[in-house]
């Protein structure tokens, strides 16, 4: 029996990119014989809870408050010490300062320590300064570092001296109904939203936060003969709605929040092109790109130095444009919508590329790493 502990800031049903990755890994490991996987994360409230969430045993440390996305959970270090004791593998998902500070509580050298390095700290420089030494110690102690793309391994300052520990394992696509949506279901969603028939749909899925670059996408859409469908929510929603009205696009932008995973595939199915206009390296990957690719959608992304342009490749599965450039975004959208042959080529390549992100393939790569560490 291989006992594995996944450690992250939060866990499903908390919505976030890293949380989605931890959920997918944990649920996939349920299918692996001889593996017992649990999760340690922080609660959104003050109580410490033990739950089984979609078959995964989860412990949630009581959280007194969340500061800039980071939980303050006094009970976490003690729980970390208890739950890592005797585990064969502990997999920490970073950046998460509280876990780095709790490293001294890992009281056995027999435990293999894996660090999933999701992204550099870009915006919160004070946070990097505050826990930088602890993070350095954590990376030095790690038996393996998992990165989601070669781009992150090759450009991250923190990883340059530790490249020999890095293993590229991509994230996975596990949307329940992806690629199985009937035309009738997509049409029903279009009708419910009020999107006119025959009008091309440009789709974005994700949070409404600064690094997603939605302000640039709204500006780009002013010169596009299509509607924009924004699926998600976030702190910038009201600001973005005000921008859309100011641009005179109130009737061409459709907003939808609270879409379940079961229903999300239908929104991909009704779209003609997917846009991820990320404008900062905080966007380490863009998991929604993989969902779009698996839905046979051409993808427009930005040339960040992270894994974003590695997931969907320029000229193969879509187009890559400079970040913060509404003109380039507009040109790319119009090019794909206006060229049916190019769109068909991108769609076929998108489905092929999505094979690299199949859950079973990612699970096998993860288990190969775990088992390799335990036998080395």
NORZIWO-V28106 format. One record per pair of residues at least 6 apart in sequence whose C-alpha atoms are under 8 Angstrom apart, sorted by the first residue. I is the first residue (numbers start at 1). J is the second residue. D is the distance in whole Angstrom. If there is no record, write none. Layout:
BEGIN
[[I & J & D] [I & J & D]]
END
This chain:
BEGIN
[[1 & 34 & 5] [1 & 35 & 6] [1 & 36 & 7] [2 & 34 & 6] [2 & 35 & 5] [2 & 36 & 6] [2 & 87 & 8] [2 & 88 & 6] [2 & 89 & 8] [3 & 35 & 6] [3 & 36 & 5] [3 & 37 & 6] [3 & 87 & 5] [3 & 88 & 5] [3 & 89 & 6] [4 & 35 & 7] [4 & 36 & 6] [4 & 37 & 5] [4 & 38 & 6] [4 & 87 & 6] [4 & 88 & 6] [4 & 89 & 5] [4 & 90 & 6] [4 & 91 & 7] [5 & 37 & 6] [5 & 38 & 5] [5 & 39 & 6] [5 & 40 & 7] [5 & 83 & 8] [5 & 84 & 7] [5 & 87 & 7] [5 & 89 & 6] [5 & 90 & 5] [5 & 91 & 6] [6 & 22 & 7] [6 & 26 & 8] [6 & 37 & 7] [6 & 38 & 6] [6 & 39 & 5] [6 & 40 & 6] [6 & 90 & 6] [6 & 91 & 5] [6 & 92 & 6] [6 & 93 & 8] [7 & 39 & 6] [7 & 40 & 5] [7 & 41 & 6] [7 & 90 & 8] [7 & 91 & 6] [7 & 92 & 5] [7 & 93 & 6] [7 & 99 & 8] [8 & 19 & 7] [8 & 22 & 8] [8 & 39 & 8] [8 & 40 & 7] [8 & 41 & 5] [8 & 42 & 8] [8 & 92 & 6] [8 & 93 & 5] [8 & 94 & 7] [8 & 96 & 7] [8 & 99 & 8] [9 & 19 & 8] [9 & 41 & 5] [9 & 42 & 6] [9 & 70 & 7] [9 & 71 & 7] [9 & 96 & 6] [10 & 19 & 6] [10 & 41 & 5] [10 & 42 & 5] [10 & 43 & 7] [10 & 44 & 8] [10 & 60 & 8] [11 & 19 & 5] [11 & 20 & 8] [11 & 22 & 7] [11 & 23 & 7] [11 & 41 & 6] [11 & 42 & 7] [12 & 19 & 6] [12 & 20 & 7] [12 & 23 & 6] [12 & 53 & 8] [17 & 286 & 8] [17 & 287 & 7] [18 & 93 & 8] [18 & 118 & 7] [21 & 171 & 7] [21 & 172 & 8] [22 & 93 & 8] [24 & 172 & 7] [24 & 174 & 7] [24 & 359 & 8] [25 & 363 & 7] [26 & 37 & 7] [26 & 38 & 7] [26 & 39 & 8] [26 & 56 & 7] [27 & 54 & 8] [27 & 55 & 7] [27 & 56 & 7] [28 & 359 & 7] [28 & 360 & 8] [28 & 363 & 6] [29 & 35 & 7] [29 & 36 & 8] [29 & 37 & 7] [29 & 363 & 7] [30 & 36 & 7] [30 & 37 & 7] [30 & 55 & 8] [30 & 56 & 7] [37 & 56 & 7] [37 & 57 & 8] [38 & 56 & 6] [38 & 57 & 5] [38 & 58 & 6] [39 & 56 & 7] [39 & 57 & 6] [39 & 58 & 5] [39 & 59 & 6] [40 & 58 & 6] [40 & 59 & 5] [40 & 60 & 6] [40 & 61 & 8] [40 & 80 & 7] [40 & 83 & 8] [41 & 58 & 8] [41 & 59 & 6] [41 & 60 & 5] [41 & 61 & 6] [42 & 59 & 8] [42 & 60 & 5] [42 & 61 & 4] [42 & 62 & 6] [42 & 63 & 6] [42 & 71 & 7] [42 & 73 & 7] [42 & 76 & 8] [43 & 49 & 7] [43 & 60 & 5] [43 & 61 & 5] [43 & 62 & 5] [43 & 63 & 6] [44 & 62 & 8] [44 & 63 & 6] [44 & 65 & 8] [45 & 62 & 6] [45 & 63 & 5] [45 & 64 & 7] [45 & 65 & 8] [46 & 61 & 8] [46 & 62 & 4] [46 & 63 & 5] [46 & 64 & 5] [47 & 61 & 7] [47 & 62 & 4] [47 & 63 & 7] [48 & 59 & 7] [48 & 60 & 5] [48 & 61 & 5] [48 & 62 & 4] [48 & 63 & 8] [48 & 75 & 8] [49 & 59 & 6] [49 & 60 & 5] [49 & 61 & 7] [49 & 62 & 7] [50 & 57 & 7] [50 & 58 & 6] [50 & 59 & 5] [50 & 60 & 6] [51 & 57 & 6] [51 & 58 & 5] [51 & 59 & 6] [51 & 60 & 8] [52 & 58 & 6] [61 & 73 & 6] [61 & 74 & 8] [61 & 75 & 6] [61 & 76 & 6] [61 & 79 & 8] [62 & 73 & 6] [62 & 74 & 7] [62 & 75 & 7] [62 & 76 & 8] [63 & 71 & 6] [63 & 72 & 5] [63 & 73 & 4] [63 & 74 & 7] [64 & 71 & 8] [64 & 72 & 6] [64 & 73 & 6] [64 & 74 & 8] [65 & 71 & 6] [65 & 72 & 6] [65 & 73 & 8] [66 & 72 & 6] [70 & 96 & 7] [70 & 97 & 8] [71 & 98 & 8] [72 & 98 & 8] [76 & 98 & 8] [77 & 98 & 8] [77 & 99 & 8] [77 & 102 & 5] [77 & 105 & 7] [78 & 105 & 8] [80 & 99 & 8] [80 & 102 & 7] [80 & 105 & 7] [80 & 106 & 8] [81 & 102 & 8] [81 & 105 & 5] [81 & 106 & 6] [81 & 107 & 7] [84 & 90 & 7] [84 & 106 & 6] [84 & 107 & 8] [85 & 106 & 7] [85 & 107 & 7] [85 & 108 & 7] [86 & 108 & 7] [86 & 111 & 7] [87 & 111 & 6] [88 & 110 & 7] [88 & 111 & 5] [88 & 112 & 6] [88 & 374 & 8] [89 & 111 & 6] [89 & 112 & 5] [89 & 113 & 6] [89 & 114 & 7] [89 & 370 & 7] [90 & 111 & 7] [90 & 112 & 6] [90 & 113 & 5] [90 & 114 & 6] [91 & 113 & 6] [91 & 114 & 5] [91 & 115 & 6] [91 & 116 & 7] [92 & 99 & 7] [92 & 113 & 8] [92 & 114 & 6] [92 & 115 & 5] [92 & 116 & 6] [93 & 115 & 6] [93 & 116 & 5] [93 & 117 & 6] [93 & 118 & 7] [94 & 115 & 7] [94 & 116 & 6] [94 & 117 & 5] [94 & 118 & 6] [94 & 119 & 7] [95 & 117 & 7] [95 & 118 & 7] [95 & 119 & 7] [95 & 120 & 7] [95 & 121 & 7] [97 & 131 & 6] [97 & 134 & 8] [97 & 135 & 7] [100 & 131 & 8] [100 & 134 & 6] [100 & 135 & 6] [100 & 138 & 6] [101 & 131 & 8] [101 & 134 & 6] [101 & 135 & 8] [103 & 138 & 7] [112 & 142 & 8] [112 & 143 & 6] [112 & 373 & 7] [112 & 374 & 7] [113 & 141 & 7] [113 & 142 & 5] [113 & 143 & 5] [113 & 144 & 7] [114 & 142 & 6] [114 & 143 & 6] [114 & 144 & 5] [114 & 145 & 6] [114 & 146 & 7] [115 & 139 & 7] [115 & 142 & 6] [115 & 144 & 6] [115 & 145 & 5] [115 & 146 & 6] [116 & 145 & 6] [116 & 146 & 5] [116 & 147 & 6] [117 & 145 & 7] [117 & 146 & 6] [117 & 147 & 6] [117 & 148 & 8] [118 & 147 & 7] [118 & 148 & 7] [118 & 284 & 7] [119 & 152 & 8] [119 & 282 & 7] [119 & 283 & 8] [119 & 284 & 5] [120 & 156 & 7] [120 & 158 & 8] [120 & 281 & 8] [120 & 282 & 7] [121 & 127 & 8] [121 & 128 & 6] [121 & 282 & 7] [122 & 281 & 7] [122 & 282 & 6] [123 & 282 & 8] [136 & 158 & 8] [139 & 145 & 8] [139 & 162 & 8] [143 & 165 & 7] [143 & 373 & 7] [144 & 165 & 5] [144 & 166 & 6] [144 & 167 & 7] [145 & 165 & 6] [145 & 166 & 5] [145 & 167 & 6] [146 & 166 & 6] [146 & 167 & 5] [146 & 168 & 6] [146 & 169 & 6] [147 & 153 & 6] [147 & 166 & 7] [147 & 167 & 6] [147 & 168 & 5] [147 & 169 & 6] [147 & 170 & 7] [148 & 168 & 6] [148 & 169 & 5] [148 & 170 & 4] [148 & 171 & 6] [148 & 285 & 7] [148 & 307 & 7] [149 & 168 & 6] [149 & 169 & 7] [149 & 170 & 6] [149 & 306 & 8] [149 & 307 & 5] [149 & 310 & 7] [150 & 168 & 6] [150 & 307 & 7] [151 & 305 & 6] [151 & 306 & 5] [151 & 307 & 5] [151 & 310 & 7] [152 & 284 & 8] [152 & 305 & 7] [152 & 306 & 5] [152 & 307 & 6] [153 & 159 & 6] [153 & 160 & 7] [153 & 163 & 7] [153 & 166 & 7] [154 & 160 & 7] [154 & 163 & 8] [155 & 305 & 7] [155 & 306 & 8] [169 & 362 & 7] [169 & 365 & 7] [169 & 366 & 7] [170 & 356 & 8] [170 & 357 & 7] [170 & 362 & 7] [171 & 287 & 7] [171 & 357 & 6] [171 & 362 & 7] [172 & 287 & 8] [172 & 290 & 8] [172 & 357 & 5] [172 & 358 & 6] [172 & 359 & 5] [172 & 362 & 6] [173 & 287 & 8] [173 & 290 & 6] [173 & 291 & 6] [173 & 294 & 8] [173 & 354 & 8] [173 & 357 & 6] [173 & 358 & 6] [173 & 359 & 6] [174 & 358 & 7] [174 & 359 & 6] [175 & 261 & 6] [175 & 262 & 7] [175 & 264 & 8] [175 & 265 & 7] [175 & 291 & 7] [176 & 261 & 7] [176 & 262 & 6] [176 & 265 & 8] [177 & 262 & 6] [177 & 263 & 8] [177 & 265 & 6] [178 & 265 & 5] [178 & 291 & 8] [178 & 294 & 7] [178 & 295 & 6] [179 & 265 & 7] [179 & 269 & 8] [179 & 294 & 7] [179 & 295 & 5] [179 & 296 & 8] [181 & 265 & 7] [181 & 266 & 6] [181 & 269 & 7] [183 & 269 & 8] [185 & 266 & 7] [186 & 266 & 5] [186 & 267 & 7] [186 & 269 & 6] [186 & 270 & 5] [187 & 270 & 7] [189 & 266 & 7] [189 & 267 & 7] [189 & 270 & 8] [190 & 196 & 8] [190 & 197 & 8] [190 & 270 & 7] [193 & 254 & 7] [195 & 227 & 8] [195 & 254 & 8] [199 & 225 & 8] [199 & 226 & 6] [199 & 227 & 7] [200 & 225 & 8] [200 & 226 & 5] [200 & 227 & 6] [200 & 271 & 7] [200 & 272 & 6] [200 & 337 & 8] [201 & 226 & 6] [201 & 227 & 5] [201 & 228 & 6] [201 & 229 & 7] [201 & 270 & 7] [201 & 271 & 5] [201 & 272 & 5] [201 & 273 & 7] [202 & 226 & 7] [202 & 227 & 6] [202 & 228 & 5] [202 & 229 & 6] [202 & 271 & 6] [202 & 272 & 6] [202 & 273 & 5] [202 & 274 & 6] [202 & 275 & 7] [203 & 228 & 6] [203 & 229 & 5] [203 & 230 & 6] [203 & 231 & 8] [203 & 268 & 7] [203 & 271 & 6] [203 & 272 & 8] [203 & 273 & 6] [203 & 274 & 5] [203 & 275 & 6] [204 & 228 & 8] [204 & 229 & 6] [204 & 230 & 5] [204 & 231 & 6] [204 & 274 & 6] [204 & 275 & 6] [204 & 276 & 6] [205 & 230 & 6] [205 & 231 & 5] [205 & 232 & 6] [205 & 288 & 7] [206 & 231 & 6] [206 & 232 & 5] [206 & 233 & 7] [206 & 288 & 7] [207 & 232 & 5] [207 & 233 & 5] [207 & 234 & 5] [208 & 214 & 7] [208 & 232 & 7] [208 & 233 & 5] [208 & 234 & 4] [208 & 235 & 6] [208 & 236 & 5] [208 & 237 & 6] [209 & 234 & 6] [209 & 235 & 6] [209 & 236 & 6] [210 & 236 & 8] [211 & 278 & 6] [211 & 279 & 5] [211 & 280 & 5] [211 & 281 & 8] [211 & 282 & 6] [211 & 283 & 7] [212 & 276 & 7] [212 & 277 & 6] [212 & 278 & 4] [212 & 279 & 6] [212 & 280 & 8] [212 & 283 & 7] [213 & 277 & 5] [213 & 278 & 5] [213 & 279 & 5] [213 & 323 & 8] [213 & 324 & 7] [214 & 240 & 8] [214 & 277 & 6] [214 & 278 & 8] [215 & 240 & 7] [215 & 243 & 8] [216 & 277 & 7] [216 & 324 & 6] [216 & 325 & 7] [216 & 326 & 5] [217 & 277 & 6] [217 & 326 & 6] [217 & 329 & 7] [218 & 243 & 8] [218 & 244 & 7] [219 & 247 & 8] [219 & 326 & 6] [220 & 326 & 5] [220 & 327 & 6] [220 & 329 & 6] [220 & 330 & 5] [221 & 228 & 7] [221 & 330 & 6] [222 & 247 & 7] [222 & 249 & 7] [223 & 330 & 7] [224 & 330 & 7] [224 & 333 & 7] [224 & 334 & 6] [226 & 252 & 8] [227 & 252 & 5] [227 & 253 & 6] [227 & 254 & 8] [228 & 252 & 6] [228 & 253 & 5] [228 & 254 & 6] [229 & 253 & 6] [229 & 254 & 5] [229 & 255 & 6] [229 & 256 & 8] [230 & 253 & 7] [230 & 254 & 6] [230 & 255 & 5] [230 & 256 & 6] [231 & 255 & 6] [231 & 256 & 5] [231 & 257 & 6] [231 & 259 & 8] [232 & 255 & 8] [232 & 256 & 6] [232 & 257 & 5] [232 & 258 & 7] [232 & 259 & 8] [233 & 256 & 8] [233 & 257 & 6] [233 & 258 & 8] [241 & 250 & 8] [244 & 250 & 6] [244 & 253 & 7] [265 & 295 & 8] [268 & 292 & 6] [268 & 295 & 6] [268 & 297 & 8] [269 & 295 & 7] [271 & 297 & 8] [272 & 297 & 7] [272 & 298 & 8] [272 & 337 & 7] [273 & 297 & 6] [273 & 298 & 5] [273 & 299 & 6] [273 & 300 & 8] [273 & 333 & 8] [273 & 336 & 8] [273 & 337 & 8] [274 & 289 & 8] [274 & 292 & 7] [274 & 297 & 6] [274 & 298 & 6] [274 & 299 & 5] [274 & 300 & 6] [275 & 299 & 6] [275 & 300 & 5] [275 & 301 & 6] [276 & 286 & 8] [276 & 289 & 7] [276 & 299 & 8] [276 & 300 & 6] [276 & 301 & 5] [276 & 302 & 7] [277 & 300 & 8] [277 & 301 & 6] [277 & 302 & 6] [277 & 323 & 7] [277 & 324 & 8] [277 & 329 & 8] [278 & 301 & 7] [278 & 302 & 6] [278 & 304 & 8] [278 & 323 & 7] [278 & 324 & 8] [279 & 302 & 7] [279 & 304 & 8] [279 & 323 & 5] [279 & 324 & 6] [280 & 304 & 7] [280 & 323 & 8] [281 & 304 & 6] [281 & 305 & 7] [281 & 306 & 6] [283 & 306 & 7] [283 & 308 & 7] [284 & 306 & 5] [284 & 307 & 6] [284 & 308 & 6] [285 & 306 & 7] [285 & 307 & 5] [285 & 308 & 5] [285 & 311 & 7] [286 & 308 & 6] [289 & 299 & 7] [289 & 311 & 7] [289 & 312 & 7] [290 & 311 & 7] [290 & 312 & 8] [290 & 354 & 6] [290 & 357 & 7] [292 & 298 & 7] [292 & 299 & 7] [293 & 299 & 7] [293 & 312 & 8] [293 & 317 & 8] [293 & 347 & 8] [293 & 350 & 5] [293 & 351 & 6] [293 & 353 & 7] [293 & 354 & 6] [294 & 350 & 7] [294 & 351 & 5] [294 & 353 & 8] [294 & 354 & 5] [294 & 355 & 8] [295 & 350 & 8] [295 & 351 & 7] [296 & 347 & 5] [296 & 348 & 7] [296 & 350 & 5] [296 & 351 & 5] [297 & 346 & 8] [297 & 347 & 5] [297 & 350 & 7] [298 & 317 & 6] [298 & 318 & 5] [298 & 336 & 8] [298 & 343 & 7] [298 & 346 & 5] [298 & 347 & 6] [298 & 350 & 7] [299 & 312 & 7] [299 & 317 & 6] [299 & 318 & 5] [299 & 319 & 7] [300 & 312 & 8] [300 & 318 & 6] [300 & 319 & 5] [300 & 320 & 6] [300 & 321 & 7] [300 & 329 & 8] [300 & 332 & 7] [300 & 333 & 8] [301 & 308 & 7] [301 & 309 & 6] [301 & 312 & 7] [301 & 318 & 8] [301 & 319 & 7] [301 & 320 & 5] [301 & 321 & 6] [302 & 308 & 7] [302 & 309 & 6] [302 & 320 & 5] [302 & 321 & 5] [302 & 322 & 5] [302 & 323 & 5] [303 & 309 & 6] [303 & 320 & 6] [303 & 321 & 6] [303 & 322 & 5] [303 & 323 & 6] [304 & 322 & 8] [304 & 323 & 7] [309 & 320 & 7] [312 & 318 & 7] [312 & 350 & 8] [312 & 353 & 8] [313 & 319 & 7] [313 & 320 & 7] [314 & 320 & 5] [315 & 346 & 8] [316 & 345 & 8] [316 & 346 & 6] [316 & 349 & 6] [316 & 350 & 8] [317 & 345 & 8] [317 & 346 & 4] [317 & 347 & 7] [317 & 349 & 5] [317 & 350 & 5] [317 & 353 & 8] [318 & 346 & 6] [319 & 332 & 7] [321 & 328 & 6] [321 & 329 & 6] [321 & 332 & 8] [322 & 328 & 7] [336 & 342 & 7] [336 & 343 & 6] [337 & 343 & 7]]
END
